[in-house]
Amino acid sequence: MIYVEASRGCPYECEFCLSSLEVPVRQAPLDEFLAAMESLLARGVRQFKFVDRTFNLNIKTSRAILLFFLERYEPGVFLHFEMIPDRLPEALRELIARFPIGALQFEVGIQTFNEEVAELISRRQDNARVEENLRWLCDETGVHVHADLIVGLPGESTESFARGFDRLVGLGPQEIQVGMLKRLRGTPIVRHDEEWGMVYSPAAPYEILQTRLINYATMQRLRRFARYWDLVANSGNFVESAPLIWREGLPFESFLRFSDWLFAAGGRTNGIALKRLAELLFEYLTREAGCEERRAAEAIWNDYRRGGRSDRPEFLRPWLPEIERSNPIPTSSRPASAALPRQSRHAAADVTGKDA
Ligand code: SF4
C-alpha cells in the first residue's frame, strides 16, 4: 500500500480536527501528480491510499484522478479516498459507478448526525444529502464504504449517539468506525471543556474519559462497544450472522447488550481467536437473544466458509449435515475484486447479496 497525496489541508473547521488548522488547501500540480502515479503503476504498485483530507473538494481534479485510474484499471488495483459525504455531484457519481466491486474504498466522515452537536463543534454538514449519497454509494456502486462516527463530542448523549448510529446502520455501509473523541494539541475543542464537563486522559492519545452527558462507566462501555463492533461487524467475518444480533431491535441498543455480555463472558476486548468469537456469538444468539439454533448455525457457518475456512467447528457440528444438504457453499457468480482481506469478505457478501 502506497500513501499518496494530491492535496493538503481542509477548508472546513471541525473543532476536534488537526486538519482544520491547515488552511488554505494546497493542490499538487495535476499533470506532475498523474505522471508520478503513472510511474508507480509501471513499477507495480496496485494499492494507493490517498491521504487528502477531502478528496472530493475540487471536482475537476477528483474526476481527473478517478478517470486516470479507471482507464488503467486491472484486477488488484485498490484506491482509498477520504471524502466529505455531502458532496457527490453527478460528474463524480458517473465515474465512481464504473469501478468494479471492491476497487474503491471511501472513508466517509459523518462524526455526528446530531445537528446541535455539529453546530457546537463548527462542523458544516447537510445530513439529508449525506443520507442520499451514502444510500446511493451502498446500493448502486461497488464502493467499500467506511463511515466514521465519534463518541464523546460536546453535547452528544448516549441516546443521541445511538440515534445517529442506528441511522447510519440503516444506510448500509460495510464498516462503521466508532472512534473515541481525542483532544489533539492545538485544536479548539478545548473551549467546551468547562461547559460540557469534558475530561480527557492525560496520556496519549488523550481520549475522552467522560463528559457532562456520558459518565466514566458508560464511556468505558462505549469504548468496548467500539472495539467489539470492529471485531464482529467491521471485520467482515460475520456479515451474515452479525445482523442477527439486532434482527428484532435497534442496532445500537442490541449490540450494546451483546457487547456487555461478551465482556462479561470473556473479560477481554482483544486477542479473541476467530473460532472462539464465532462460538461466543452462537452462544449469545441462541441463549440470550432468542435466535433459533439452526438459523444462527447456518449464518455463522456461511460466514465461516465465506472466509475460506474448511475446518468444522465443534459447536456447529450437530447442524452441519442438514445445513449442507439444503444450502450449498455461498459463492458468487462474479469474483469479488477487492484487494485486501477485510474488504474481500465484505465484497464477497455484497456480490452474493446483489446477485440474489
Ligand atoms: S474532520 Fe474532515 S472535514 Fe472536518 S476539518 Fe477535519 S478533515 Fe476537514
Boltz pocket constraint, residues with backbone or C-beta under 6 A from the ligand:
constraints:
  - pocket:
      binder: B
      contacts: [[A, 10], [A, 11], [A, 12], [A, 13], [A, 14], [A, 17], [A, 18], [A, 19], [A, 20], [A, 53], [A, 54], [A, 84], [A, 109]]
      max_distance: 6.0
